[in-house]
Amino acid sequence: MQLITDDELRSPAEEAKILAPPLRALSDPNRLHLVLLLAEGPKTVRELTEASGMSQTLVSHHLTPLREQLLVSVTPQGRSNVYSLCCENLATPLRMLATVVASSPLGVEACCAPTTLT
């Protein structure tokens, strides 16, 4: 994942290309579950398996795209690997999405407002 600084101006197409991979990695409910578990603190695959109820193979499978997008890091510790969130890399795409409202000429007014059914 390519990190963006505030002073870099990108076209919407460029931002979409940067945002799509980490958002794709986060789009699976199982991967989000693992991210939320890692938000509690670093964990081994075994701990993630126990906490999530997923098999070890499935946990490892879902950690791969998160690792590839640098959303989680892995640190060898003895015979285990400890996974941790990379908070800055996780926050970057969220910040980019949050600026969508701020960059619109109408701001919040441009966003869909809740409708009432009559």
C-alpha positions as CSV (number, residue, x, y, z in Angstrom):
1,M,0.0,0.0,0.0
2,Q,1.3,3.4,-0.9
3,L,1.1,5.9,1.9
4,I,-0.2,9.4,1.0
5,T,0.9,12.6,2.5
6,D,-1.4,15.6,2.9
7,D,0.6,17.7,0.5
8,E,0.3,15.2,-2.4
9,L,-2.6,16.0,-4.8
10,R,-4.0,13.0,-6.7
11,S,-6.8,12.6,-9.2
12,P,-9.9,10.6,-8.2
13,A,-8.7,7.8,-10.5
14,E,-5.3,7.7,-8.8
15,E,-6.9,7.7,-5.3
16,A,-9.2,4.9,-6.3
17,K,-6.3,2.8,-7.4
18,I,-4.5,3.4,-4.1
19,L,-7.7,2.8,-2.0
20,A,-9.0,-0.3,-3.7
21,P,-6.4,-2.9,-2.6
22,P,-6.5,-2.2,1.2
23,L,-10.3,-1.8,1.1
24,R,-10.5,-5.1,-0.8
25,A,-8.4,-6.7,1.9
26,L,-10.7,-5.4,4.6
27,S,-13.9,-6.2,2.7
28,D,-14.2,-9.8,4.0
29,P,-16.1,-10.3,7.3
30,N,-13.5,-12.9,8.4
31,R,-10.7,-10.5,7.8
32,L,-12.5,-7.7,9.6
33,H,-13.0,-10.1,12.5
34,L,-9.3,-10.7,12.6
35,V,-8.6,-7.0,12.5
36,L,-10.9,-6.4,15.4
37,L,-9.3,-9.2,17.4
38,L,-5.9,-7.7,16.7
39,A,-7.2,-4.3,17.8
40,E,-7.3,-5.8,21.3
41,G,-3.5,-6.5,21.0
42,P,-1.0,-8.7,19.2
43,K,-1.9,-12.4,18.8
44,T,-0.5,-15.6,17.4
45,V,-2.3,-17.6,14.8
46,R,-3.3,-20.1,17.5
47,E,-4.8,-17.3,19.6
48,L,-6.6,-15.9,16.6
49,T,-7.9,-19.4,15.8
50,E,-9.2,-19.8,19.4
51,A,-10.7,-16.3,19.6
52,S,-12.3,-16.4,16.1
53,G,-13.5,-20.0,15.9
54,M,-11.9,-20.3,12.5
55,S,-9.6,-23.1,11.5
56,Q,-5.8,-22.4,11.6
57,T,-5.7,-22.7,7.8
58,L,-8.6,-20.2,7.4
59,V,-6.9,-17.7,9.8
60,S,-3.6,-18.0,7.9
61,H,-5.5,-17.6,4.6
62,H,-7.1,-14.4,5.7
63,L,-4.0,-13.0,7.3
64,T,-2.2,-13.1,3.9
65,P,-4.0,-10.3,2.2
66,L,-3.9,-8.2,5.3
67,R,-0.2,-8.7,5.5
68,E,0.3,-8.0,1.8
69,Q,-1.5,-4.7,2.2
70,L,0.7,-3.9,5.2
71,L,-2.4,-3.7,7.4
72,V,-0.9,-6.2,9.8
73,S,2.7,-7.1,10.6
74,V,4.2,-10.3,11.7
75,T,7.0,-10.8,14.2
76,P,8.7,-14.2,14.7
77,Q,8.7,-15.2,18.4
78,G,10.1,-18.6,19.1
79,R,8.2,-21.2,17.1
80,S,5.2,-18.8,16.6
81,N,4.5,-15.7,14.6
82,V,2.9,-12.8,16.4
83,Y,0.5,-10.6,14.4
84,S,-0.1,-6.9,15.1
85,L,-2.1,-4.2,13.5
86,C,-0.2,-1.5,11.5
87,C,-2.4,1.3,12.8
88,E,-1.1,4.0,10.5
89,N,-1.5,1.8,7.4
90,L,-5.0,0.9,8.5
91,A,-5.9,4.6,9.2
92,T,-4.6,5.9,5.9
93,P,-7.4,4.6,3.6
94,L,-10.0,5.6,6.2
95,R,-8.6,9.1,6.3
96,M,-8.7,9.3,2.6
97,L,-12.3,8.3,2.5
98,A,-13.1,10.8,5.3
99,T,-11.8,13.6,3.2
100,V,-14.4,12.9,0.5
101,V,-17.0,14.8,2.4
102,A,-14.6,17.6,3.3
103,S,-13.5,18.0,-0.3
104,S,-17.0,18.3,-1.7
105,P,-18.0,21.9,-2.5
106,L,-21.2,21.2,-0.5
107,G,-19.5,19.3,2.3
108,V,-21.9,17.3,4.3
109,E,-24.8,18.8,2.4
110,A,-23.6,16.8,-0.7
111,C,-24.1,13.5,1.1
112,C,-27.2,11.4,1.1
113,A,-29.5,12.5,3.9
114,P,-31.7,10.0,5.7
115,T,-35.1,9.9,4.1
116,T,-38.3,9.3,5.9
117,L,-40.9,7.0,4.6
118,T,-44.4,8.4,4.3
